[in-house]
């Protein structure tokens, strides 16, 4: 039996050997390759005007460092299948081969389901030292669903490189859904760039690829683009790439470990750019670096990247860039660095509607979320949340004149300038801060919300609430030589002292503002502003607030009335307002989907009952509108009454990555009120998701039926009792109230016969927002009255228990 088995094994081996199918090639090639294995014994060329087709499953093995060239109008078709790829590689992985080199090739050339490994461009010239795996010059080829790995470009100079792929000289290739990984560009600190892809003076489309683990000695660990290129870089996963070089006597600082742009108009959108790192010296741009041109960075998630300057994004010597609707989170600027999320030097541009979350700049670093030096930049409608730095956890401005408009700074922490630090210099004009909200920022030394040693051009229409500093200036710290003109601003509940003016050279002029405790100045007041919902950080004004029409008399709000005090004006051009209050700022929905809770309010501040048509929709990251999520429905609200409903909006896994805007509309008698808030979705990256197929359900408090209205609190003398949520409830609801002054509080619940059924609060409470839970487990269904007594003020709220 053992002899029979041995004979069968020998026959099997002989059969394989007899059926082995291979050819050996060199020189000019064309026709069809369908052998199992093609051995390349010298340089091969598809000549001008000729064509070569390689069938699925063919292995092309290079026995030396030979090139595979496709010349003028020649056509290479290497189209494998998902189950049967085409291989280009070298058995001697140390020596490698010279890569695929397309020079003025036919636009019909196509690489699909190919594995291209161990290509090496090692010569000293620009042409022969670039494109380790694929070199593309004046060629509009298609590279789809290939793996390009372990390739290197080590001999290029200037702006050459491209360990995996080089595109130049007017090429417009399509690079679609490939894995481009573990490639390298550089030679002991040379200027070779683009470990994964190098783009020079051309316009490729780089879409849907995995670009990971690539390295370069200088710039663009994942992708480098330069020379007036206009690439589209979209829907890619760009991760774990590295830039920078150091040896004993020489250092090459890295830049743009994920993507580096120089003098380009690149469109970078819908990418996940994470865990990239630049190293050595004054390195910059862990995720993205920009210099020159007018790049656009839209709707990316830029996460967990590291650099000394600009952990997420760095920009230098550049104008006209746009950074819009990105999620910039958990990025890190290293010791004594700047701009954990974003760093700008010597430039100008726009930073709009981004979410800066949990970025940091440690060990004497400045600008946890963002830093700008010698620059003019517009920051508008961004959310800066939970960032950290030594100075300016939200934003640090050094000798710059940024404009900060309609941003939210919440829960940032620094030694100085928890929200923002403005440092003076000599080259630029004065900063402008208008319409910003600073909430719960903190500093271990001074300037909980803002610290400044600068002449500020305007600090108007801002709201600063609940900020604190351990030493000085809970809201504002003014250094020596600081000239401040502040008006139409709310400063309340900050500590230990709201404003600290340091130094005899400083001048402070505050007018037409609401400041607690009192501050001298023309038109200043010191009273409760009457906010919509302090428990949910909604600091817009209620009708009856003393801040309405109390701002600077020479300035008007968009509704044509005198300026209101604070960051948010009360729109008197419509008789009813719709208000959205998210219960977190900001919501970040996981890639797997999730939900967010918000309170929708319809505010009839007028003198008569009115009926409105209400609906909600969502603005997607591509700026299109999807919905409605809720409604349209009709609500009738009595005069001086606010209808408030707690709702839960589902966000499906199919919703693509990016920053969204959740919108609400109320139309009454031809007038439309609109409100919105930003939220983020963390994935997926891939294009083509069926958005409508997911769960976009909206549930919560009904807008009709036995739900109590909230009587308009107007301007409470001592206290405000806000809507209980949920309402109706079973078995628990939360009662929220606000105190203008610290006092003894009684919060009790009664049935309709006047019998007390629960005591929620009975004791001293400090100024600010509070809440208590009413548990009706032991009570029958019905209407109950929640009564608040605080000082000389009282308020009552109806709630409905439905079992």
C-alpha positions in Angstrom: 0.0 0.0 0.0 2.8 2.4 0.8 4.5 1.8 -2.6 1.1 2.6 -4.4 0.8 5.8 -2.5 4.3 6.8 -3.4 3.8 6.0 -7.1 0.6 8.1 -7.1 2.5 11.1 -5.6 5.2 10.8 -8.2 2.6 10.6 -11.0 0.9 13.7 -9.6 4.2 15.7 -9.6 5.0 14.6 -13.1 1.5 15.6 -14.3 1.9 19.1 -12.9 5.3 19.5 -14.4 4.0 18.3 -17.8 1.1 20.8 -17.7 3.1 23.8 -16.4 2.4 26.7 -18.8 5.0 29.5 -19.0 6.7 31.7 -21.5 9.8 33.9 -21.4 9.7 37.4 -22.9 11.9 40.5 -23.5 12.0 43.3 -26.0 8.9 44.4 -27.9 5.7 42.6 -26.9 2.1 42.6 -28.1 -0.8 40.2 -28.6 -2.2 38.1 -25.8 -0.6 36.6 -22.7 -2.5 33.7 -21.4 0.2 31.4 -20.0 0.1 30.7 -16.3 3.5 32.4 -15.8 5.3 34.9 -17.9 9.0 35.2 -17.1 10.5 38.6 -18.0 14.2 38.2 -18.9 14.9 41.8 -20.0 13.2 45.2 -20.5 9.8 44.8 -22.3 7.9 47.4 -24.3 4.5 47.6 -25.9 5.5 49.7 -28.9 3.7 52.7 -30.2 0.3 51.9 -31.6 0.5 48.2 -30.5 -1.7 46.4 -27.9 -1.1 43.7 -25.3 -3.8 41.9 -23.4 -3.0 39.9 -20.2 -5.6 37.3 -19.2 -6.8 36.8 -15.6 -4.6 34.6 -13.4 -1.3 35.3 -15.3 1.7 35.8 -13.1 4.3 38.1 -14.6 7.6 37.4 -12.9 10.7 39.7 -13.5 14.0 37.9 -13.3 15.9 41.1 -13.0 15.5 44.9 -12.5 13.6 45.3 -15.8 11.1 47.8 -16.9 7.7 47.2 -18.5 7.1 50.2 -20.8 3.9 51.2 -22.6 4.7 53.9 -25.2 2.9 56.3 -27.5 -0.7 55.4 -27.9 0.1 51.8 -27.0 -2.7 49.9 -25.2 -2.2 47.5 -22.2 -5.2 45.6 -21.0 -4.4 43.8 -17.7 -7.9 42.9 -16.5 -8.1 40.2 -13.9 -11.1 39.2 -11.8 -11.8 39.3 -8.1 -11.1 35.5 -7.9 -8.2 35.5 -10.4 -5.8 38.5 -10.2 -2.9 39.3 -12.5 0.5 39.4 -10.7 3.4 41.7 -11.5 6.3 41.0 -9.1 9.9 39.8 -8.8 11.1 36.6 -7.1 14.1 38.6 -5.8 12.3 41.1 -3.7 15.6 42.8 -2.7 16.5 43.7 -6.3 12.9 44.0 -7.5 11.8 45.2 -10.9 11.5 48.6 -12.6 7.7 48.9 -12.6 5.0 49.6 -15.2 5.9 52.8 -17.1 3.2 54.5 -19.2 4.5 57.3 -21.4 1.9 58.9 -23.7 0.1 55.6 -23.6 -3.5 55.1 -24.9 -6.3 56.3 -22.8 -7.8 52.8 -23.2 -5.1 51.3 -20.9 -6.5 49.5 -18.0 -5.2 47.7 -14.9 -7.9 45.9 -12.9 -7.5 43.3 -10.2 -3.8 43.4 -10.5 -1.2 42.8 -7.8 1.9 45.0 -8.3 4.6 44.5 -5.8 8.3 45.1 -5.3 8.6 47.6 -8.1 11.7 49.8 -7.6 12.6 53.1 -9.4 16.2 53.6 -8.3 17.8 55.8 -10.8 18.9 59.4 -10.3 16.9 61.1 -13.0 13.5 62.6 -12.6 11.9 60.1 -14.9 13.6 57.0 -13.8 13.6 57.7 -10.1 9.9 58.1 -9.8 6.9 55.7 -9.8 8.2 52.5 -8.2 5.0 50.5 -9.0 3.5 52.6 -11.8 4.9 55.6 -13.6 2.3 57.6 -15.6 3.3 60.5 -17.9 0.9 62.1 -20.3 -1.3 59.1 -20.0 -5.0 58.9 -18.9 -5.0 55.3 -17.8 -7.4 53.5 -15.4 -6.1 51.7 -12.3 -9.0 49.9 -10.5 -9.1 47.4 -7.6 -5.4 46.7 -7.7 -3.0 46.1 -4.9 0.2 48.2 -5.2 2.5 47.3 -2.3 6.1 47.3 -1.2 7.2 49.5 -4.1 9.8 52.2 -3.8 11.1 55.4 -5.6 14.5 56.3 -4.2 16.3 58.2 -6.9 14.0 61.1 -7.8 14.9 64.7 -7.2 12.9 67.9 -6.9 9.2 67.2 -6.7 9.4 63.6 -8.0 8.7 60.4 -6.1 5.7 58.1 -5.9 6.7 54.9 -4.3 3.5 53.3 -5.4 2.3 55.5 -8.3 3.7 58.6 -10.0 1.3 60.7 -12.1 2.8 63.7 -14.1 3.1 65.7 -17.2 -0.7 66.3 -17.8 -1.8 62.8 -16.9 -5.4 62.3 -15.8 -5.6 58.7 -14.6 -8.5 57.2 -12.7 -7.2 55.6 -9.5 -10.2 53.8 -8.2 -10.7 51.4 -5.2 -7.1 50.2 -4.9 -5.0 49.1 -1.9 -1.9 51.3 -2.0 0.1 50.2 1.0 3.6 49.9 2.4 5.3 51.9 -0.3 8.2 54.3 0.1 9.7 57.4 -1.5 13.0 58.9 -0.5 16.7 58.4 -0.4 18.5 59.4 2.8 16.6 62.7 3.1 16.2 63.5 -0.6 13.2 65.7 -1.7 11.4 62.7 -3.1 7.8 62.8 -2.1 4.6 60.8 -2.1 5.2 57.4 -0.5 1.9 56.1 -1.8 1.1 58.4 -4.8 3.0 61.4 -6.2 0.9 63.8 -8.4 2.8 66.5 -10.4 1.1 68.9 -12.9 -1.8 66.7 -13.6 -5.5 66.1 -12.7 -6.1 62.5 -11.5 -9.2 61.2 -9.7 -8.1 59.3 -6.6 -11.4 57.7 -5.4 -12.3 55.0 -2.9 -8.8 53.7 -2.2 -7.1 52.3 0.9 -3.8 54.2 1.2 -2.0 52.9 4.3 1.4 52.3 5.8 3.3 54.3 3.2 6.4 56.4 4.0 8.4 59.3 2.6 11.5 61.1 3.6 9.9 64.5 3.1 6.3 65.3 2.2 3.2 63.3 1.4 3.5 59.9 3.2 0.2 58.8 1.6 -0.3 61.4 -1.3 1.8 64.3 -2.6 0.4 66.7 -5.1 2.1 69.7 -6.5 2.8 71.8 -9.6 -0.6 73.3 -10.3 -2.3 70.0 -10.1 -6.1 69.8 -9.6 -6.7 66.3 -8.3 -9.9 65.0 -6.8 -9.1 62.9 -3.7 -12.4 61.5 -2.4 -13.9 58.6 -0.4 -10.4 57.2 0.6 -9.2 55.6 3.8 -5.8 57.3 4.3 -4.2 55.8 7.5 -0.9 55.0 9.2 1.3 56.9 6.8 4.5 58.6 7.8 6.7 61.5 6.6 10.1 62.7 7.8 13.8 61.5 7.9 16.6 61.7 10.4 20.1 60.4 10.8 23.0 61.4 13.0 23.9 64.6 11.2 20.9 65.4 9.1 17.1 65.9 9.6 14.4 66.3 7.0 11.2 67.5 8.8 8.2 65.7 7.5 5.0 67.3 6.2 1.6 66.0 5.2 1.9 62.4 6.4 -1.6 61.7 5.0 -1.8 64.2 2.1 0.6 67.0 1.2 -0.4 69.7 -1.3 1.9 72.4 -2.7 0.6 75.0 -5.2 -2.4 72.9 -6.1 -6.2 73.3 -6.3 -6.9 69.9 -4.9 -10.4 68.9 -3.9 -10.1 66.7 -0.8 -13.5 65.4 0.4 -15.3 62.5 2.1 -12.1 60.8 3.2 -11.2 59.2 6.5 -7.7 60.5 7.3 -6.4 58.9 10.5 -3.4 57.8 12.5 -0.8 59.5 10.2 2.3 61.0 11.7 5.0 63.5 10.7 8.4 63.4 12.4 11.5 65.3 13.1 12.3 69.0 13.4 9.6 71.5 12.6 7.4 68.9 11.1 3.8 69.8 10.1 0.5 68.4 8.9 0.0 65.0 10.4 -3.2 64.5 8.4 -2.9 67.2 5.7 -0.4 69.9 4.8 -1.1 72.8 2.4 1.2 75.4 0.9 0.1 77.6 -2.1 -2.8 77.1 -4.5 -6.4 77.0 -3.4 -7.2 73.6 -2.0 -10.7 72.7 -0.8 -11.0 70.3 2.2 -14.7 69.3 2.5 -16.5 66.8 4.7 -13.6 64.6 5.8 -13.0 62.9 9.1 -9.5 63.9 10.2 -8.7 61.8 13.3 -5.8 60.7 15.5 -3.1 62.3 13.5 0.2 63.7 14.9 2.6 66.5 14.0 4.5 69.3 15.8 2.5 71.9 13.9 -1.0 71.1 12.8 -1.7 67.6 14.0 -4.8 67.4 11.8 -4.1 70.1 9.2 -1.3 72.5 8.6 -1.3 75.4 6.1 1.5 77.9 5.4 2.1 80.6 2.9 -1.3 80.1 1.3 -4.4 82.0 0.6 -7.9 81.1 -0.7 -8.0 77.7 0.9 -11.4 76.4 2.3 -11.8 74.0 5.2 -15.5 73.3 5.4 -17.7 70.8 7.3 -15.0 68.4 8.5 -14.9 66.3 11.7 -11.5 67.1 13.1 -11.0 65.0 16.3 -8.4 63.6 18.6 -5.5 65.0 16.7 -2.2 65.9 18.5 0.4 68.6 18.2 3.6 67.4 20.0 5.7 69.1 22.6 6.0 72.9 22.2 3.9 72.7 19.0 0.9 74.5 17.7 -2.6 73.7 16.4 -3.6 70.2 17.5 -6.4 70.3 15.0 -5.3 73.0 12.6 -2.3 75.3 12.3 -1.9 78.3 9.9 1.1 80.4 9.3 1.4 83.3 6.9 -1.9 82.8 5.1 -5.6 83.5 4.7 -8.7 81.5 4.0 -12.0 80.2 5.4 -12.7 77.7 8.2 -16.4 77.1 8.2 -18.9 74.7 9.9 -16.3 72.2 11.2 -16.4 70.1 14.4 -13.2 70.5 16.4 -13.4 67.8 19.1 -10.8 66.5 21.6 -7.7 67.9 19.9 -4.7 68.7 22.0 -1.4 70.6 22.0 0.6 69.5 25.0 3.7 70.6 26.9 3.8 74.4 26.3 1.9 74.1 23.0 -0.6 76.6 21.7 -4.0 76.2 20.1 -5.5 72.9 21.1 -8.0 72.9 18.2 -6.6 75.7 16.0 -3.6 78.1 15.9 -2.9 81.0 13.5 0.3 83.1 13.2 0.8 86.1 11.0 -2.5 85.3 9.3 -5.9 86.5 8.4 -8.6 83.8 8.5 -12.3 83.6 8.9 -13.6 81.1 11.5 -17.4 80.8 11.1 -20.1 78.5 12.5 -17.6 76.0 13.9 -18.0 74.0 17.1 -14.8 73.8 19.3 -15.5 71.2 22.0 -13.2 69.6 24.7 -9.9 70.6 23.2 -6.8 71.2 25.4 -3.6 73.3 25.2 -1.2 75.3 27.3 -2.6 78.5 25.7 -5.9 78.9 23.7 -7.5 75.5 23.9 -10.1 76.4 21.3 -8.1 78.9 19.3 -4.7 80.6 19.7 -4.0 83.7 17.6 -0.5 85.1 17.5 0.1 88.4 15.7 -2.9 87.8 13.4 -6.3 89.3 12.7 -8.7 86.5 12.6 -12.5 87.0 12.3 -14.4 84.8 14.7 -18.1 84.7 13.8 -21.0 82.6 15.1 -18.8 79.9 16.6 -19.4 77.8 19.7 -16.6 77.2 22.2 -17.7 74.6 24.8 -15.7 72.7 27.5 -12.2 73.6 26.3 -9.4 73.7 28.8 -6.0 75.5 28.9 -3.7 77.2 31.3 -4.6 80.5 29.8 -7.5 81.3 27.4 -9.7 78.2 27.8 -11.7 79.2 24.8 -9.5 81.6 22.9 -6.2 83.4 23.4 -5.3 86.5 21.4 -1.7 87.5 21.5 -0.5 90.9 20.1 2.2 91.5 17.6 3.2 94.1 15.0 2.4 92.8 11.6 -1.4 92.3 11.4 -4.6 94.2 12.1 -6.9 93.6 15.1 -9.0 90.5 15.6 -12.8 90.6 15.3 -15.1 88.5 17.5 -18.9 88.6 16.8 -21.8 86.3 17.6 -19.8 83.7 19.4 -20.9 81.5 22.3 -18.5 80.6 25.1 -19.8 77.9 27.5 -18.1 76.1 30.3 -14.5 76.7 29.2 -11.8 76.7 31.9 -8.3 77.9 32.6 -6.0 76.8 35.3 -4.5 80.3 35.4 -6.5 83.1 33.7 -9.0 83.8 31.1 -11.6 81.0 31.3 -13.3 82.0 28.0 -10.9 84.6 26.6 -7.4 85.9 27.4 -5.9 88.6 25.3 -2.9 90.9 25.0 -4.0 92.6 21.9 -6.0 95.5 20.6 -9.3 94.0 19.5 -11.1 95.6 16.6 -14.5 94.4 17.8 -15.8 92.2 20.5 -19.5 92.5 20.0 -22.7 90.4 20.3 -21.1 87.5 22.1 -22.4 85.4 25.0 -20.0 84.1 27.8 -21.7 81.8 30.3 -20.3 79.4 32.9 -16.6 79.9 32.2 -14.1 79.8 35.0 -10.4 80.4 35.7 -8.6 79.3 38.8 -6.7 82.5 39.2 -8.1 85.5 37.4 -10.7 86.4 34.8 -13.4 83.7 34.7 -14.7 85.2 31.4 -12.0 87.6 30.2 -8.4 88.3 31.1 -6.9 91.4 29.7 -3.1 91.7 29.6 -1.0 94.8 29.8 -1.3 96.9 26.7 -4.7 95.5 25.7 -7.3 97.9 24.4 -10.8 96.4 24.6 -14.1 97.9 23.2 -16.9 95.5 24.1 -20.6 96.0 23.5 -23.9 94.1 23.1 -22.5 91.1 25.0 -23.8 88.9 27.8 -21.4 87.9 30.5 -23.0 85.8 33.3 -22.3 83.0 35.8 -18.5 83.1 35.2 -15.9 82.9 38.0 -14.1 83.7 40.1 -14.2 87.3 38.6 -15.8 87.7 35.2 -13.4 90.3 33.9 -9.8 90.9 35.1 -8.1 94.0 33.8 -4.3 93.7 34.2 -1.8 96.5 33.8 -2.0 100.3 33.7 -1.5 100.4 29.9 -4.8 98.6 29.3 -8.1 100.4 28.5 -11.5 98.8 28.8 -14.7 100.3 27.4 -17.8 98.1 27.9 -21.2 99.4 26.9 -24.8 98.2 26.2 -24.1 94.8 27.7 -25.6 92.5 30.4 -22.8 91.8 32.9 -23.1 90.0 36.2 -21.9 91.2 38.6 -22.3 94.8 37.6 -19.8 96.6 35.4 -19.8 100.4 34.9 -20.5 101.6 31.4 -23.1 103.4 29.2 -26.2 101.3 28.8 -25.0 98.3 30.8 -27.4 96.2 32.8 -26.9 93.4 35.3 -30.0 91.2 35.3 -31.2 87.7 34.3 -31.1 87.5 30.5 -34.0 85.0 30.2 -32.5 82.1 28.2 -34.4 79.4 26.4 -32.9 76.4 28.1 -29.7 76.6 30.1 -29.9 73.0 31.2 -29.3 72.1 27.5 -26.9 75.0 26.8 -29.5 76.9 24.7 -28.6 80.6 25.4 -31.0 82.2 23.0 -33.4 84.8 24.3 -37.0 84.5 25.4 -39.5 87.2 24.6 -39.5 89.7 27.5 -35.8 89.4 28.0 -34.2 92.7 29.0 -31.5 92.0 26.4 -33.9 92.4 23.5 -33.4 95.8 21.8 -30.9 96.8 24.5 -27.7 96.6 22.5 -25.7 99.4 20.8 -28.3 101.9 19.4 -26.2 102.5 16.2 -26.4 98.9 15.1 -29.4 96.9 13.8 -30.3 93.2 13.9 -31.2 91.4 10.6 -34.9 92.0 11.4 -34.4 95.7 11.3 -34.7 96.3 15.1 -32.1 97.7 17.4 -29.4 95.2 18.2 -30.1 92.7 21.0 -27.5 91.9 23.6 -25.8 88.5 23.2 -24.8 86.2 20.4 -28.3 85.4 19.3 -30.9 88.0 18.3 -34.6 87.5 18.8 -36.2 87.6 15.4 -39.1 90.0 15.6 -39.9 89.7 11.9 -42.0 86.5 12.4 -44.9 86.1 14.9 -43.8 82.5 15.8 -40.3 81.0 16.2 -39.2 77.5 15.7 -36.3 76.5 17.9 -34.2 73.3 18.0 -32.2 72.4 21.1 -29.9 69.4 20.8 -29.3 67.6 24.1 -25.6 67.3 23.3 -23.2 69.7 21.6 -22.2 68.3 19.2 -23.7 64.9 18.5 -21.3 62.4 16.8 -23.2 59.5 15.4 -21.1 56.2 15.2 -20.5 54.6 11.8 -23.0 51.9 12.8 -25.7 54.5 13.2 -27.4 55.8 16.3 -29.8 58.5 17.5 -29.9 62.0 18.8 -32.4 63.7 21.2 -33.5 67.2 20.8 -36.2 69.5 22.0 -38.4 71.2 19.3 -40.1 74.4 20.3 -42.7 76.4 18.6 -42.7 79.8 20.3 -45.8 82.1 19.9 -44.6 85.3 21.4 -47.4 87.3 19.8 -50.6 88.6 21.3 -53.0 86.1 19.6 -53.3 82.3 19.1 -51.7 81.2 15.9 -51.4 78.0 13.8 -48.2 77.0 12.1 -47.1 74.3 9.7 -44.0 72.5 11.1 -41.5 70.1 9.6 -37.8 69.0 9.9 -35.3 67.8 7.3 -31.5 67.3 7.1 -28.8 68.8 4.9 -26.4 66.1 3.9 -22.6 66.6 3.6 -22.9 67.1 -0.1 -25.3 70.0 0.6 -28.4 68.2 -0.7 -31.5 68.1 1.4 -33.1 64.8 2.6 -36.5 64.4 4.3 -38.7 65.4 5.8 -37.7 63.6 9.0 -40.8 65.0 10.8 -44.0 66.4 9.4 -45.3 68.4 7.8 -47.8 68.8 10.6 -50.0 71.6 12.0 -49.7 73.0 15.5 -51.9 75.6 17.2 -50.2 77.6 20.0 -52.0 80.1 22.3 -50.6 83.6 22.7 -47.5 84.0 24.9 -47.1 80.2 24.9 -44.3 77.9 23.9 -45.0 74.4 22.7 -42.0 72.2 23.6 -41.6 68.6 22.5 -38.7 66.2 23.1 -38.0 64.1 20.0 -35.5 61.4 19.1 -34.1 61.3 15.5 -32.6 58.0 14.2 -29.5 58.2 12.0 -28.8 55.0 10.0 -25.5 53.3 9.3 -26.0 54.1 5.6 -25.7 57.9 6.2 -22.3 58.8 4.8 -19.4 60.4 6.7 -19.5 64.2 7.3 -21.1 67.1 9.0 -24.9 67.4 8.7 -27.3 70.2 9.5 -30.6 69.3 11.1 -33.3 71.8 10.1 -36.7 72.8 11.4 -39.2 75.1 9.7 -42.4 76.8 10.9 -44.6 78.6 8.5 -47.4 80.9 9.8 -49.4 83.3 7.7 -46.8 83.4 5.0 -43.8 84.0 7.3 -41.2 81.3 7.7 -39.0 80.7 10.8 -36.0 78.4 10.4 -33.6 76.9 12.9 -30.8 74.3 12.7 -27.9 72.6 14.5 -24.8 70.8 13.3 -24.0 67.1 14.0 -21.5 64.6 12.7 -21.6 61.1 11.3 -18.4 59.0 11.5 -18.8 56.9 8.4 -18.9 55.1 6.0 -16.3 56.5 3.6 -17.4 54.6 0.5 -19.5 56.4 -2.1 -22.9 55.2 -3.4 -24.7 54.4 -0.1 -28.4 54.0 -0.4 -29.2 56.8 2.1 -33.0 56.4 1.9 -32.9 52.7 2.7 -31.8 53.3 6.3 -33.8 54.0 9.5 -34.5 57.7 9.6 -37.4 57.3 12.1 -38.4 60.2 14.3 -40.2 59.5 17.6 -41.0 61.2 20.9 -43.6 63.6 22.5 -46.7 63.9 20.3 -47.5 67.3 18.9 -51.2 66.7 19.4 -53.2 65.2 22.2 -53.1 65.6 26.0 -49.7 67.3 26.2 -49.4 70.4 28.3 -48.2 73.7 26.8 -45.5 75.7 28.5 -46.8 79.1 29.6 -44.4 81.7 28.3 -42.1 82.5 31.2 -41.3 86.0 29.9 -38.9 87.7 32.3 -39.1 85.9 35.6 -38.3 88.0 38.6 -36.5 85.3 40.5 -37.0 82.0 38.7 -38.1 80.1 35.6 -39.7 76.7 35.4 -39.1 75.1 32.0 -41.0 72.3 30.3 -40.9 68.9 31.9 -39.6 66.1 29.7 -40.9 63.8 28.7 -44.5 64.9 28.8 -46.8 62.8 28.8 -44.5 60.5 30.8 -44.5 57.0 32.3 -43.3 56.7 35.0 -40.7 59.4 35.2 -40.2 63.0 34.0 -37.6 65.6 34.6 -38.5 69.1 35.9 -35.9 71.8 35.0 -35.8 75.2 36.6 -33.5 78.2 36.6 -32.7 80.7 39.4 -31.7 84.3 38.8 -30.5 84.6 42.4 -29.5 82.0 44.9 -32.5 81.2 47.2 -34.5 78.6 49.1 -36.4 76.5 46.6 -39.6 74.5 47.0 -40.4 72.2 44.1 -43.5 70.1 44.8 -46.1 68.1 42.8 -49.9 68.3 43.4 -52.8 66.5 41.9 -55.8 68.4 40.5 -57.6 68.3 43.9 -54.6 70.3 45.4 -53.2 67.4 47.4 -49.4 67.3 47.5 -48.1 64.0 46.0 -44.3 64.5 45.9 -41.6 66.9 47.2 -38.8 67.2 44.6 -36.7 70.0 46.2 -36.9 71.6 49.5 -33.7 73.5 50.3 -31.1 76.1 49.2 -30.0 76.3 45.6 -27.4 78.5 43.9 -27.9 80.7 40.8 -28.2 78.8 37.5 -29.9 75.8 36.1 -31.2 72.8 38.1 -33.3 69.7 37.5 -35.2 67.1 39.6 -36.9 63.8 38.6 -40.6 63.2 39.4 -41.4 59.4 39.7 -45.1 58.7 39.3 -44.8 54.9 39.7 -47.1 54.8 42.6 -49.7 57.3 41.2 -52.7 56.8 38.9 -52.8 58.3 35.4 -53.9 61.9 35.2 -52.9 65.5 35.2 -50.5 66.8 37.9 -49.2 70.3 38.7 -45.5 70.9 39.3 -45.1 74.1 41.4 -41.9 76.0 41.9 -41.4 78.6 44.7 -38.1 80.5 44.9 -37.7 83.7 46.8 -40.6 85.9 45.7 -41.2 84.0 42.5 -43.6 81.1 41.7 -44.3 79.1 38.5 -46.5 76.2 37.7 -46.2 73.5 35.0 -48.8 70.8 34.0 -47.7 67.3 33.3 -49.6 64.2 32.2 -49.0 60.7 33.6 -50.1 58.1 31.1 -49.9 54.4 32.1 
